[in-house]
Amino acid sequence: MRVFVLDKNLKALDPCHPGRARELLNKRRAKVFLRYPFTIVLQDRTIEESVTHAHRIKIDPGSKITGIAVVQEQTGRVINALLITHRGQQIKNAMESRKTLRKGRRNRKTRYRKPRFFNRTRSSGWLPPSLLSRVLNIETWVRRLRKLCPITAISQELVKFDTQKLQNPEISGLEYQRGELFGFEVKEYLLTKWGRNCVYCGAENLPLEIEHIHSKSKGGSDRISNLTLACRKCNQVKGNQPIEQFLKRNPQLLKKILAQAKTPLKDATAVNSTRSLLFRRLQATGLPVEVGTGGRTKFNRKIRGIEKSHWTDAACVGASTPERLLLLGVKPLLIAAKGHGIRQRCRPDKYGFPLCHAPKAKFFMGFTTGDIVKANIPSGKYSGKYTGRIAIRFRPSFTLLLANKRFDVHPKYLTTIHKADGYEYSI
């Protein structure tokens, strides 16, 4: 991992080795600018006195987790990696809860009001908040990385299938999806759909083969809805038997497989819904934006012998991927979207009746909810040193939120190390 470096005017310089950053801090030539991601500011250097190199942001968008890698184009070194956990489902649940409360209130107070279903208009390209939040999270981190590193280009995994029509205008029929990457496209789709294990025995971490649910010799097709994944042993044992006969002793598994076969991918649908808007937002940055397919990403990763993860997939996005990627020592920064609080002042109970009213003030004793702090508690049940996020109360008793527990702590024992910015961090 490299440390982001800014000059004394807060202009982005080339990232440096952690050892070099430690040396600069010890000699007081630099100061800490950010904890997450770790960034230093040089006190005696300007961008005119330095040499910078081109860096590229590479993005692998996901429904729940998005991987981002920053790659130096000249050397192929991955200098930093991020894993962003989205909160789309949390937003969806909150919106549904609000919808239920409002509906109940309208029924109580305006029982005989005429229905008004068509009085709202939405602009073209409208997305629900749960999907839009994914786009905004990625856009936020692209904007932040541009301030911390000399970024010259962006790569985004845009589509799931290779557009063969652009390479061969005469292509048609079945050949349309059977390009160089066809096998990678289908296999990656099936791995995502079926959970990366054998559907018959549940075996994991084994080579999986594409299996026809209804065998081709009995009239089965090559459609995605007729394909699944099985280990070699199960594939050979099943042969061309009808799946109803093969699983006659396990009717629950049979029912599950037949139902899953025609079920669309919820997560893939979310990514497909947001990819075009994300692409337009990235184009608005003014940087050249390269796009690649999921099959191309997997192809790049396989031929380089790189293990799969969200951030390594990001590093392999697009045709600009160097022949040799340097990944040694990279530990991605784990980022979880937490939001910036809620505007709702009146907090209702589960029935929608007022329970309490939140104060308008956001700060108390210099702290706000979401600050990442260091706690040094000298005595008591929870004595020790901790690092975590806090939730403030308007009295000297804050809640310290850790991974596996939470407890109250007096603010005199707290030191802020990262101001609240809507995200939680860990390595």
C-alpha positions as CSV (number, residue, x, y, z in Angstrom):
1,M,0.0,0.0,0.0
2,R,1.1,3.5,-0.7
3,V,0.4,6.7,1.3
4,F,-1.3,9.6,-0.5
5,V,0.8,12.8,-0.5
6,L,-0.2,16.4,-0.9
7,D,2.1,19.4,-1.4
8,K,1.9,22.5,0.9
9,N,-0.8,23.9,-1.4
10,L,-2.9,20.7,-1.1
11,K,-2.1,19.6,-4.7
12,A,-1.9,15.9,-5.3
13,L,1.6,14.4,-5.7
14,D,2.6,10.8,-6.4
15,P,1.9,8.4,-3.4
16,C,4.9,7.3,-1.4
17,H,6.0,4.1,0.5
18,P,4.8,3.9,4.1
19,G,8.4,3.9,5.3
20,R,9.1,7.1,3.5
21,A,6.0,8.7,4.9
22,R,7.0,7.6,8.4
23,E,10.4,9.2,7.9
24,L,8.9,12.5,6.7
25,L,6.6,12.6,9.7
26,N,9.5,11.9,12.2
27,K,11.6,14.7,10.6
28,R,8.5,17.0,10.8
29,R,8.7,17.6,7.1
30,A,5.1,16.4,6.8
31,K,1.9,16.3,8.8
32,V,-1.1,14.0,8.8
33,F,-3.9,15.3,6.6
34,L,-6.3,12.4,6.7
35,R,-6.5,9.1,8.6
36,Y,-8.8,7.4,6.1
37,P,-7.4,7.0,3.6
38,F,-4.1,7.9,5.2
39,T,-2.7,11.1,3.6
40,I,0.1,13.4,4.5
41,V,0.9,17.0,3.6
42,L,4.5,18.0,2.8
43,Q,5.5,21.3,4.4
44,D,8.4,22.2,2.1
45,R,7.3,21.0,-1.4
46,T,5.1,22.3,-4.2
47,I,3.8,20.4,-7.3
48,E,6.1,22.6,-9.5
49,E,9.1,21.1,-7.8
50,S,7.9,17.5,-8.1
51,V,7.5,14.9,-10.9
52,T,4.1,13.2,-11.0
53,H,2.9,10.1,-13.0
54,A,-0.4,9.2,-14.5
55,H,-2.8,7.1,-12.3
56,R,-6.1,5.5,-13.2
57,I,-9.1,4.8,-11.1
58,K,-10.6,1.4,-11.9
59,I,-14.1,0.6,-10.7
60,D,-16.0,-2.7,-10.4
61,P,-19.5,-1.6,-9.4
62,G,-21.6,-4.0,-7.3
63,S,-25.0,-4.1,-5.7
64,K,-23.7,-4.6,-2.1
65,I,-20.0,-4.0,-2.4
66,T,-18.0,-1.9,-5.0
67,G,-14.3,-2.4,-5.5
68,I,-12.1,0.5,-6.5
69,A,-8.4,0.2,-7.3
70,V,-5.9,3.0,-8.1
71,V,-3.3,1.9,-10.5
72,Q,-0.1,3.7,-11.6
73,E,-0.2,3.3,-15.4
74,Q,3.6,3.3,-16.0
75,T,4.5,0.5,-13.6
76,G,1.2,-1.3,-13.2
77,R,1.4,-1.1,-9.4
78,V,-1.9,-1.0,-7.5
79,I,-1.1,1.8,-5.0
80,N,-4.4,1.7,-3.2
81,A,-7.7,-0.3,-3.0
82,L,-11.1,0.4,-1.5
83,L,-14.1,-1.8,-0.8
84,I,-17.2,0.3,-0.4
85,T,-20.2,-1.4,1.3
86,H,-23.5,0.2,0.1
87,R,-26.6,0.7,2.3
88,G,-29.2,0.4,-0.5
89,Q,-31.2,-2.3,1.4
90,Q,-31.2,-0.2,4.6
91,I,-32.5,2.8,2.6
92,K,-35.2,0.7,1.0
93,N,-36.4,-0.6,4.4
94,A,-36.5,2.9,5.8
95,M,-38.5,4.2,2.8
96,E,-41.0,1.3,3.1
97,S,-41.3,2.0,6.8
98,R,-42.0,5.7,6.1
99,K,-44.5,4.8,3.4
100,T,-46.4,2.6,5.9
101,L,-46.5,5.3,8.6
102,R,-47.7,7.9,6.1
103,K,-50.4,5.7,4.7
104,G,-51.7,4.9,8.1
105,R,-51.7,8.6,9.0
106,R,-53.6,9.6,5.9
107,N,-56.2,6.9,6.5
108,R,-56.8,8.2,10.0
109,K,-56.9,11.9,9.1
110,T,-58.1,12.1,5.5
111,R,-60.2,9.0,5.2
112,Y,-62.4,10.2,2.5
113,R,-59.9,12.1,0.3
114,K,-60.0,11.2,-3.3
115,P,-57.1,9.1,-4.5
116,R,-54.3,11.0,-6.2
117,F,-52.1,8.6,-8.0
118,F,-51.0,10.6,-11.0
119,N,-50.1,13.9,-9.5
120,R,-46.4,13.4,-9.5
121,T,-43.9,13.5,-12.3
122,R,-40.4,12.0,-12.5
123,S,-37.6,13.1,-14.7
124,S,-36.1,10.8,-17.3
125,G,-33.5,8.5,-15.8
126,W,-35.0,8.7,-12.3
127,L,-33.8,6.1,-9.8
128,P,-35.2,5.2,-6.4
129,P,-33.1,6.4,-3.5
130,S,-31.8,2.9,-2.7
131,L,-30.2,2.6,-6.1
132,L,-29.2,6.2,-6.4
133,S,-27.2,5.9,-3.2
134,R,-24.9,3.4,-4.9
135,V,-24.1,5.8,-7.7
136,L,-23.5,8.7,-5.2
137,N,-21.2,6.6,-3.0
138,I,-18.9,5.8,-6.0
139,E,-19.0,9.4,-7.3
140,T,-18.0,10.7,-3.9
141,W,-15.0,8.4,-3.7
142,V,-13.9,9.2,-7.3
143,R,-14.0,12.9,-6.4
144,R,-12.0,12.3,-3.2
145,L,-9.4,10.2,-4.9
146,R,-8.9,12.9,-7.5
147,K,-8.0,15.3,-4.7
148,L,-5.5,12.9,-3.2
149,C,-3.8,11.4,-6.3
150,P,-2.9,12.7,-9.8
151,I,-5.7,10.8,-11.6
152,T,-5.7,11.1,-15.4
153,A,-8.3,8.4,-16.5
154,I,-11.1,6.2,-15.2
155,S,-12.1,2.6,-16.1
156,Q,-15.5,1.2,-15.3
157,E,-17.0,-2.2,-15.7
158,L,-20.1,-1.2,-17.6
159,V,-21.8,-4.2,-19.3
160,K,-22.1,-7.9,-18.6
161,F,-21.7,-9.0,-22.2
162,D,-19.1,-8.1,-24.8
163,T,-20.5,-6.0,-27.6
164,Q,-19.4,-8.0,-30.6
165,K,-21.4,-5.9,-33.0
166,L,-18.8,-3.1,-32.6
167,Q,-16.1,-5.5,-33.8
168,N,-18.0,-7.3,-36.5
169,P,-21.0,-5.4,-38.0
170,E,-22.0,-8.5,-40.0
171,I,-22.4,-10.7,-36.9
172,S,-25.9,-12.1,-36.3
173,G,-27.9,-14.8,-34.6
174,L,-26.2,-17.1,-32.1
175,E,-22.7,-15.8,-33.0
176,Y,-23.7,-12.4,-31.6
177,Q,-22.8,-13.4,-28.1
178,R,-20.1,-16.0,-29.0
179,G,-17.0,-13.9,-29.1
180,E,-13.6,-14.5,-27.6
181,L,-15.0,-13.9,-24.1
182,F,-18.3,-15.9,-24.4
183,G,-17.3,-18.7,-22.0
184,F,-16.1,-16.2,-19.4
185,E,-19.4,-14.2,-19.6
186,V,-21.7,-17.2,-19.1
187,K,-19.6,-18.8,-16.4
188,E,-19.3,-15.6,-14.4
189,Y,-23.1,-15.1,-14.6
190,L,-23.8,-18.6,-13.4
191,L,-21.3,-18.3,-10.6
192,T,-23.0,-15.2,-9.4
193,K,-26.5,-16.7,-9.8
194,W,-25.9,-20.1,-8.1
195,G,-23.6,-18.9,-5.2
196,R,-20.3,-20.4,-6.5
197,N,-21.0,-24.0,-5.3
198,C,-22.3,-27.2,-6.7
199,V,-26.1,-27.0,-6.7
200,Y,-26.5,-30.8,-6.1
201,C,-24.1,-31.5,-3.3
202,G,-23.1,-28.0,-2.1
203,A,-19.4,-28.6,-2.6
204,E,-17.3,-25.4,-2.5
205,N,-13.7,-24.5,-3.6
206,L,-13.8,-27.1,-6.4
207,P,-13.7,-26.7,-10.2
208,L,-17.3,-26.4,-11.3
209,E,-18.7,-27.4,-14.7
210,I,-21.6,-25.9,-16.6
211,E,-24.5,-28.3,-16.3
212,H,-27.8,-28.5,-18.3
213,I,-30.7,-28.9,-15.9
214,H,-32.7,-30.7,-18.7
215,S,-30.0,-32.5,-20.7
216,K,-29.5,-31.5,-24.4
217,S,-30.0,-35.1,-25.5
218,K,-33.5,-35.0,-24.1
219,G,-34.3,-31.7,-25.8
220,G,-32.9,-29.2,-23.3
221,S,-31.7,-25.8,-24.6
222,D,-28.5,-23.7,-24.1
223,R,-30.6,-20.9,-22.5
224,I,-29.3,-19.4,-19.3
225,S,-32.4,-20.5,-17.5
226,N,-31.5,-24.1,-18.3
227,L,-27.9,-23.9,-17.1
228,T,-26.5,-24.4,-13.6
229,L,-23.2,-25.4,-12.0
230,A,-22.1,-28.8,-10.7
231,C,-18.9,-30.5,-9.6
232,R,-17.5,-33.1,-12.0
233,K,-18.7,-36.0,-9.8
234,C,-22.4,-34.9,-9.7
235,N,-22.3,-34.0,-13.3
236,Q,-21.2,-37.5,-14.3
237,V,-23.6,-39.2,-11.9
238,K,-26.5,-37.2,-13.3
239,G,-25.6,-37.8,-16.9
240,N,-28.7,-37.2,-19.1
241,Q,-31.2,-38.3,-16.4
242,P,-34.2,-36.0,-16.0
243,I,-33.6,-33.8,-13.0
244,E,-36.9,-35.0,-11.5
245,Q,-35.5,-38.6,-11.5
246,F,-32.1,-37.6,-10.3
247,L,-33.4,-35.7,-7.3
248,K,-36.5,-37.8,-6.6
249,R,-35.2,-38.5,-3.0
250,N,-34.7,-34.8,-2.4
251,P,-37.9,-33.0,-3.5
252,Q,-37.0,-29.8,-1.5
253,L,-33.7,-29.4,-3.4
254,L,-35.5,-30.1,-6.7
255,K,-38.1,-27.4,-6.0
256,K,-35.4,-24.9,-5.0
257,I,-33.3,-25.5,-8.2
258,L,-36.3,-25.3,-10.5
259,A,-37.4,-22.0,-8.8
260,Q,-33.9,-20.5,-8.9
261,A,-33.4,-21.4,-12.5
262,K,-35.9,-18.8,-13.8
263,T,-35.3,-16.3,-11.0
264,P,-33.6,-13.1,-12.2
265,L,-30.6,-11.8,-10.3
266,K,-31.7,-9.1,-8.0
267,D,-28.2,-7.8,-7.5
268,A,-27.4,-7.9,-11.2
269,T,-30.6,-6.0,-11.9
270,A,-29.5,-3.3,-9.4
271,V,-26.1,-3.0,-11.1
272,N,-27.7,-2.9,-14.6
273,S,-30.1,-0.1,-13.4
274,T,-27.4,2.1,-12.1
275,R,-24.5,1.5,-14.6
276,S,-25.7,4.1,-17.2
277,L,-26.2,6.8,-14.7
278,L,-22.8,6.1,-13.1
279,F,-21.2,6.2,-16.6
280,R,-22.7,9.6,-17.3
281,R,-21.6,10.9,-13.9
282,L,-18.0,9.8,-14.5
283,Q,-18.0,11.4,-17.9
284,A,-19.0,14.7,-16.2
285,T,-15.7,14.7,-14.4
286,G,-14.0,15.6,-17.7
287,L,-11.6,12.6,-17.5
288,P,-11.5,10.0,-20.3
289,V,-13.7,7.0,-19.2
290,E,-12.9,3.5,-20.4
291,V,-15.5,0.8,-20.2
292,G,-15.1,-2.9,-20.1
293,T,-17.3,-6.0,-19.6
294,G,-17.6,-8.5,-16.8
295,G,-16.2,-11.2,-19.1
296,R,-13.2,-9.0,-20.0
297,T,-12.5,-8.5,-16.3
298,K,-12.5,-12.2,-15.6
299,F,-10.4,-12.9,-18.7
300,N,-7.8,-10.3,-17.5
301,R,-7.8,-11.8,-14.0
302,K,-7.5,-15.4,-15.1
303,I,-4.6,-15.0,-17.6
304,R,-2.6,-13.1,-14.9
305,G,-3.3,-15.7,-12.2
306,I,-4.9,-13.3,-9.8
307,E,-7.3,-14.5,-7.1
308,K,-10.8,-13.2,-7.2
309,S,-12.0,-10.4,-4.9
310,H,-13.8,-7.1,-5.5
311,W,-10.7,-5.0,-5.5
312,T,-8.7,-7.3,-7.7
313,D,-11.6,-7.4,-10.2
314,A,-11.5,-3.6,-10.2
315,A,-7.8,-3.7,-11.0
316,C,-8.5,-5.9,-14.0
317,V,-11.3,-3.8,-15.5
318,G,-10.9,-2.9,-19.2
319,A,-8.4,-3.3,-22.0
320,S,-6.0,-0.8,-20.3
321,T,-5.0,-3.4,-17.7
322,P,-1.2,-3.8,-17.8
323,E,0.4,-7.1,-18.7
324,R,1.9,-7.3,-15.2
325,L,-0.1,-6.0,-12.2
326,L,1.8,-5.5,-8.9
327,L,-0.4,-6.4,-6.0
328,L,2.1,-7.3,-3.3
329,G,1.3,-5.8,0.1
330,V,-2.1,-4.3,-0.9
331,K,-4.7,-4.4,1.9
332,P,-7.9,-2.7,0.9
333,L,-9.5,0.0,3.0
334,L,-13.0,-1.3,4.1
335,I,-15.5,1.5,3.8
336,A,-19.2,1.2,4.9
337,A,-21.7,3.8,4.0
338,K,-23.5,5.0,7.1
339,G,-25.3,8.2,5.9
340,H,-25.3,11.6,7.5
341,G,-28.1,11.1,9.9
342,I,-31.8,11.8,9.4
343,R,-33.8,15.1,9.2
344,Q,-36.8,13.7,10.9
345,R,-37.2,15.6,14.2
346,C,-40.2,13.7,15.6
347,R,-39.4,10.0,16.2
348,P,-42.4,7.7,16.1
349,D,-42.9,4.4,17.7
350,K,-43.7,1.2,15.7
351,Y,-47.4,2.3,15.5
352,G,-46.6,5.8,14.1
353,F,-47.3,7.8,17.3
354,P,-44.9,10.5,18.5
355,L,-42.3,9.0,20.8
356,C,-39.7,11.8,21.2
357,H,-38.3,14.9,19.5
358,A,-34.6,15.1,18.5
359,P,-32.7,18.3,19.2
360,K,-31.8,20.5,16.2
361,A,-28.2,20.8,17.3
362,K,-25.7,18.5,15.6
363,F,-22.6,19.1,17.8
364,F,-22.1,18.8,21.5
365,M,-18.7,19.5,23.2
366,G,-17.0,19.5,19.8
367,F,-18.3,16.0,18.9
368,T,-21.0,14.8,16.5
369,T,-22.5,11.4,15.8
370,G,-20.3,9.5,13.4
371,D,-16.9,10.8,14.6
372,I,-14.2,8.2,14.7
373,V,-12.4,8.6,18.1
374,K,-9.8,7.1,20.2
375,A,-11.0,6.3,23.8
376,N,-8.4,6.0,26.6
377,I,-10.4,4.9,29.6
378,P,-8.2,4.7,32.8
379,S,-10.4,2.6,35.1
380,G,-13.7,0.9,35.5
381,K,-15.4,-2.1,33.8
382,Y,-14.4,-0.9,30.3
383,S,-10.9,0.3,31.1
384,G,-8.5,0.2,28.1
385,K,-7.9,1.8,24.7
386,Y,-10.5,1.6,22.0
387,T,-11.1,3.1,18.5
388,G,-14.6,3.4,17.1
389,R,-17.5,5.6,16.1
390,I,-19.5,7.6,18.6
391,A,-23.2,8.5,18.9
392,I,-23.5,11.7,20.9
393,R,-26.1,12.6,23.6
394,F,-26.6,16.1,24.8
395,R,-25.0,15.3,28.1
396,P,-21.5,14.0,29.0
397,S,-22.3,10.4,28.2
398,F,-21.7,9.3,24.6
399,T,-22.1,5.8,23.2
400,L,-19.0,4.2,21.7
401,L,-19.8,1.8,18.9
402,L,-17.4,-1.0,18.4
403,A,-17.6,-4.1,16.1
404,N,-18.9,-6.4,18.8
405,K,-20.1,-4.2,21.6
406,R,-21.2,-0.7,22.6
407,F,-21.0,1.1,25.9
408,D,-21.2,4.6,27.4
409,V,-18.1,6.8,27.8
410,H,-17.4,10.3,29.0
411,P,-16.2,12.7,26.3
412,K,-13.2,13.7,28.4
413,Y,-11.6,10.3,27.5
414,L,-12.2,10.8,23.7
415,T,-9.9,12.2,21.0
416,T,-11.2,12.7,17.5
417,I,-9.1,11.1,14.8
418,H,-11.5,11.4,11.9
419,K,-14.5,13.7,11.6
420,A,-17.8,12.2,10.6
421,D,-18.2,12.1,6.8
422,G,-20.9,9.5,6.3
423,Y,-18.6,6.5,6.2
424,E,-17.1,3.9,8.6
425,Y,-13.6,2.6,8.1
426,S,-11.5,-0.4,8.9
427,I,-8.6,-2.3,7.4
